[in-house]
């Protein structure tokens, strides 16, 4: 009997240790499943950031080359035009003026037009880059506003009830006022709950505030 009790006492800690090991394995498995999801989200965000940086770097390189090409071609074309005019102006023979007109005037004019086109492309790339940066900023601002709106607690009335804004929800008005407002309207935003009352859209003698336009929410 004593040997049986000893064996049972030895088996009990073993079973407890096995249960603890199983629980630890389950916890580790859950953490392992959660960790890849976290890593996947972080990796996708990092990939999006790197993609934006790569596009921005490519755009900067394109802007630089367009600016350099335009800055070289326009002065060079102007120099060729002046040289062609100078050469043709110092001779009275038509066959001597023709090379100056072709090599100086026409080639110089072509370089000026091409340089102006490159400068126009440079301006367009700058415009596109500015719009992309503005879009990124607006996207981040919108995401932060949505997060702040989600974290903000619901507005409550004097009775402690949550106010639902909208055409069919509860709206607020002053104690003696005949206009109903959204709770975030500037007319009632700074008032204490004791100065406000909850009203319904169909209440007689009440009309919508034109400042916050609660019926358009």
Secondary structure, 3 states (H helix, E strand, C coil): CHHHHHHHHHHHHHHHHHHHHHHHHHHHHHHHHHHHHHHHHHHHHHHHHHHHHHHHHHHHHHHHHHHHHHHHHHHHHHHHHHHHHHHHHCCCCHHHHHHHHHHHHHHHHHHHHHHHHHHHHHHHHHHHHHHHHHHHHHHHHHHHHHHHHHHCCCCECCCCCECCCCCCCCEEEECCCCEEECCCCCCCCCCCHHHEEEECCCCCCCEECCCCCHHHC
